Amino acid sequence: MWENFKLKLYLETTTFNWFFDERKGHEDVVRIFEAVRDGQFAGYTSKYVTDELDKAEEPKRTNMLSLIDEYGIIILSPRTGAEEVFDYAKLL
């Protein structure tokens, strides 16, 4: 039953920043991205995060956004996350 189970990780804006930050914790973040690429975890981010990444200066902007394709991160649309839960909660 659990052999096809994959934990899902939501990667928020600072996670992308830490990938390129050489301070403490950088290596752990790189390992997270590698684990997503290797299929150990399903990696997700959102349109809200990509909008934030778009505001970064070059070349950091391009470098951070390239991680999405390079590591197979799925971008969630605004309707697949918190807004959907919020809409459901309004019905209760």
C-alpha positions in Angstrom: 0.0 0.0 0.0 2.7 2.5 0.9 5.1 1.6 -1.8 3.6 4.2 -4.2 3.0 6.8 -1.5 5.1 10.0 -2.0 5.3 12.8 0.5 4.4 16.2 -1.0 6.6 19.2 -0.2 5.4 22.8 -0.7 8.4 25.0 -1.6 7.8 28.6 -0.6 9.8 31.7 -1.7 12.6 31.5 0.9 13.4 27.9 -0.1 14.3 29.1 -3.6 16.5 31.8 -2.1 18.3 29.4 0.2 19.2 27.2 -2.7 21.7 29.9 -3.8 22.6 31.2 -0.3 25.9 29.8 1.0 25.0 30.3 4.7 24.0 27.6 7.1 21.1 25.4 5.8 22.1 25.8 2.1 23.2 22.1 1.8 19.9 20.9 3.3 17.9 22.9 0.8 19.9 21.5 -2.1 19.3 18.0 -0.8 15.5 18.7 -0.7 15.6 19.8 -4.3 17.6 16.7 -5.3 15.2 14.4 -3.4 12.3 16.0 -5.4 14.2 15.5 -8.7 15.0 11.9 -7.7 11.4 11.1 -7.0 11.6 10.7 -3.3 9.2 13.6 -2.8 6.7 15.4 -4.9 7.7 19.1 -5.0 5.1 21.9 -5.3 5.1 25.6 -5.4 2.4 28.1 -6.3 1.7 31.0 -8.7 2.1 33.3 -5.7 5.7 32.1 -5.2 6.6 32.5 -8.8 5.1 36.0 -8.8 7.5 36.8 -5.8 10.4 35.2 -7.6 9.7 37.3 -10.7 10.3 40.4 -8.5 14.0 39.4 -7.8 16.8 41.1 -9.6 18.7 39.3 -12.4 20.5 36.9 -12.5 18.9 35.7 -9.2 15.4 35.8 -10.7 16.3 33.5 -13.6 18.4 31.2 -11.4 15.6 30.7 -8.9 12.9 30.2 -11.6 15.1 27.7 -13.5 14.9 25.4 -10.4 11.2 24.8 -11.1 11.9 23.1 -14.5 15.3 21.6 -13.5 13.9 19.8 -10.5 10.4 19.0 -11.8 8.5 21.3 -9.3 4.8 21.5 -10.0 3.2 25.0 -9.9 -0.2 24.9 -8.2 -2.8 27.3 -9.6 -4.5 29.6 -7.1 -7.6 27.4 -7.1 -5.8 24.2 -6.1 -4.8 25.2 -2.6 -5.9 27.5 0.2 -8.6 29.3 -1.8 -10.4 26.0 -2.5 -10.3 25.1 1.2 -11.6 28.6 2.1 -14.4 28.3 -0.4 -15.4 24.9 1.1 -15.3 26.3 4.6 -17.7 29.1 3.6 -20.3 26.5 2.7 -20.2 24.9 6.2 
